[in-house]
Amino acid sequence: MAAVFLLVGAIGLVVLLISLFAGELGEFGHPDADGPFSVPAIAALLGGVGFGGAAATSVLPEALPDAVTVLLALAVGVAVAVPLAWGALRLSRALRDMPTQETLTRHHLIGAQGVVVSAVPSPGFGEVRLSLAGQQLKFAARSDLPLLPGTPVYVVEALSETAVQVVSTAPDPMLLIPPEPGGNP
């Protein structure tokens, strides 16, 4: 009798794994099916009834009549299956409705703020660290004026996917230009 419950549990587990890795199952799982009739909920229900019933049959006394053993095992299986189905339903809804952000492109770089990491000569490229979509990313940077490390910057143009044109947002950019060697400070 435990073997029958184990088989039902295994079928539920296989259906759940297939639905997680391959999506809804053809005609069985309608794409608009939600709630207690979704494939993950039904699979979890089958798995809970099967494995819960098998566990119950293993601890019930063998002296009980078969009909009583089946009814008790089925009751335990349903008691295990309902929370499992509810959890599967909640998890599948959370995964399906998870908010995602669009993929960042070079156009998202314009207006980003950051700081110079490696000096930006004029002409030439240096490096800046920009805060973009909550992430700190490094880019090659060009500026009309030379910029020292630590200078706050603002992106005015995306030259490519990895290079930007920046301007200083420091109060007085001339204070950030290093003195020429051998000149007056």
C-alpha positions as CSV (number, residue, x, y, z in Angstrom):
1,M,0.0,0.0,0.0
2,A,2.9,2.4,0.8
3,A,4.2,1.7,-2.7
4,V,1.0,3.1,-4.3
5,F,1.3,6.3,-2.2
6,L,5.0,6.5,-3.1
7,L,4.1,6.2,-6.8
8,V,1.5,9.0,-6.5
9,G,4.1,11.2,-4.8
10,A,6.7,10.4,-7.4
11,I,4.3,11.3,-10.2
12,G,3.6,14.6,-8.4
13,L,7.3,15.3,-8.1
14,V,8.0,14.5,-11.8
15,V,5.1,16.8,-12.9
16,L,6.4,19.6,-10.7
17,L,9.9,19.3,-12.0
18,I,8.7,19.2,-15.6
19,S,6.5,22.3,-15.0
20,L,9.4,24.2,-13.4
21,F,11.9,23.4,-16.2
22,A,9.7,23.1,-19.2
23,G,6.8,25.4,-18.4
24,E,3.1,24.4,-18.5
25,L,2.3,21.0,-19.9
26,G,0.5,21.3,-23.2
27,E,-3.2,20.9,-22.9
28,F,-3.0,19.9,-19.2
29,G,-1.8,23.2,-18.1
30,H,-3.6,26.2,-19.5
31,P,-1.4,29.3,-19.6
32,D,-4.1,31.3,-17.8
33,A,-4.6,28.6,-15.2
34,D,-3.9,30.0,-11.8
35,G,-4.8,29.3,-8.2
36,P,-5.5,25.8,-7.1
37,F,-5.7,24.5,-10.7
38,S,-2.2,25.5,-11.8
39,V,0.3,22.8,-12.7
40,P,2.6,23.5,-9.7
41,A,-0.3,23.5,-7.3
42,I,-1.6,20.2,-8.6
43,A,1.8,18.6,-8.7
44,A,2.5,19.7,-5.1
45,L,-0.9,18.3,-4.1
46,L,-0.1,14.9,-5.7
47,G,3.3,14.8,-4.1
48,G,2.0,15.7,-0.7
49,V,-0.8,13.2,-0.8
50,G,1.6,10.5,-2.0
51,F,4.6,11.1,0.3
52,G,2.4,12.0,3.3
53,G,0.3,8.9,2.8
54,A,3.4,6.7,2.4
55,A,4.8,8.1,5.6
56,A,1.5,7.5,7.4
57,T,1.3,3.9,6.2
58,S,4.8,3.2,7.5
59,V,3.9,4.3,11.1
60,L,0.3,2.9,11.3
61,P,-0.1,-0.4,13.1
62,E,-0.4,-3.4,10.7
63,A,-3.4,-4.7,12.7
64,L,-5.7,-2.0,11.2
65,P,-8.0,-3.1,8.4
66,D,-6.8,-2.0,5.0
67,A,-9.7,0.4,4.4
68,V,-8.9,2.2,7.7
69,T,-5.2,2.4,6.9
70,V,-6.0,3.8,3.4
71,L,-8.4,6.4,4.9
72,L,-6.0,7.5,7.6
73,A,-3.0,7.6,5.2
74,L,-5.1,9.6,2.8
75,A,-6.1,12.1,5.5
76,V,-2.5,12.5,6.6
77,G,-1.5,12.9,2.9
78,V,-4.1,15.7,2.4
79,A,-3.0,17.4,5.6
80,V,0.6,17.5,4.2
81,A,-0.5,18.3,0.6
82,V,-2.6,21.4,1.3
83,P,0.2,23.5,2.7
84,L,2.6,22.2,0.0
85,A,0.2,23.2,-2.7
86,W,-0.3,26.6,-1.1
87,G,3.5,27.1,-0.9
88,A,3.9,26.0,-4.6
89,L,1.2,28.4,-5.6
90,R,2.7,31.3,-3.7
91,L,6.2,30.5,-5.1
92,S,5.1,30.2,-8.7
93,R,3.1,33.5,-8.4
94,A,6.1,35.3,-6.9
95,L,8.4,34.0,-9.7
96,R,5.9,34.9,-12.4
97,D,5.1,38.4,-11.1
98,M,8.7,39.3,-10.2
99,P,9.5,42.8,-11.3
100,T,12.4,43.1,-13.7
101,Q,14.2,46.1,-15.1
102,E,15.0,46.7,-18.7
103,T,18.4,45.9,-20.0
104,L,20.7,48.9,-19.7
105,T,22.1,50.4,-22.9
106,R,24.4,53.2,-23.7
107,H,21.5,55.6,-23.7
108,H,21.0,55.0,-20.0
109,L,24.6,56.3,-19.4
110,I,23.6,59.9,-20.2
111,G,23.0,61.8,-17.0
112,A,24.7,59.3,-14.8
113,Q,26.9,60.7,-12.0
114,G,30.2,59.3,-10.8
115,V,33.8,60.0,-9.9
116,V,37.1,59.9,-11.7
117,V,39.1,56.8,-10.8
118,S,42.1,57.3,-13.2
119,A,43.1,60.8,-14.3
120,V,41.4,62.0,-17.5
121,P,43.9,63.9,-19.6
122,S,42.8,66.3,-22.3
123,P,43.0,64.9,-25.0
124,G,42.8,61.3,-24.0
125,F,40.9,58.8,-21.9
126,G,40.9,58.1,-18.2
127,E,38.5,56.0,-16.1
128,V,35.4,56.9,-14.2
129,R,33.2,54.9,-11.8
130,L,29.5,55.6,-12.5
131,S,26.5,54.8,-10.4
132,L,24.0,53.3,-12.7
133,A,20.8,51.4,-11.7
134,G,22.2,51.0,-8.2
135,Q,25.4,49.5,-9.4
136,Q,28.9,50.9,-9.5
137,L,30.4,50.4,-13.0
138,K,33.7,51.6,-14.5
139,F,33.9,53.2,-18.0
140,A,36.6,54.8,-20.1
141,A,36.1,58.6,-20.0
142,R,37.0,61.6,-22.1
143,S,36.7,65.3,-21.0
144,D,37.4,68.7,-22.5
145,L,39.3,69.6,-19.4
146,P,41.8,67.4,-17.6
147,L,40.3,65.8,-14.5
148,L,42.1,64.4,-11.4
149,P,41.1,61.2,-9.5
150,G,38.3,61.9,-7.1
151,T,36.6,64.6,-9.3
152,P,32.9,64.2,-9.3
153,V,31.6,64.0,-12.9
154,Y,28.4,63.9,-14.9
155,V,28.0,62.0,-18.2
156,V,26.9,64.2,-21.2
157,E,27.4,61.8,-24.0
158,A,27.8,58.0,-24.4
159,L,30.6,57.6,-26.9
160,S,30.2,53.8,-27.0
161,E,29.0,51.0,-24.8
162,T,32.2,51.4,-22.7
163,A,33.2,55.0,-23.1
164,V,31.6,58.3,-22.1
165,Q,32.1,62.0,-22.4
166,V,32.0,63.7,-18.9
167,V,32.0,67.1,-17.3
168,S,33.1,67.9,-13.8
169,T,30.5,68.8,-11.2
170,A,33.1,70.1,-8.8
171,P,32.4,73.7,-7.6
172,D,35.5,75.1,-9.4
173,P,37.0,72.7,-12.0
174,M,40.1,74.9,-12.3
175,L,41.1,74.0,-8.7
176,L,41.3,70.4,-9.8
177,I,43.8,70.9,-12.6
178,P,47.3,70.0,-11.4
179,P,50.0,72.7,-11.7
180,E,52.4,72.3,-14.6
181,P,55.8,70.9,-13.6
182,G,58.3,73.7,-13.0
183,G,55.5,76.4,-13.1
184,N,54.1,78.6,-10.3
185,P,51.5,77.0,-8.1
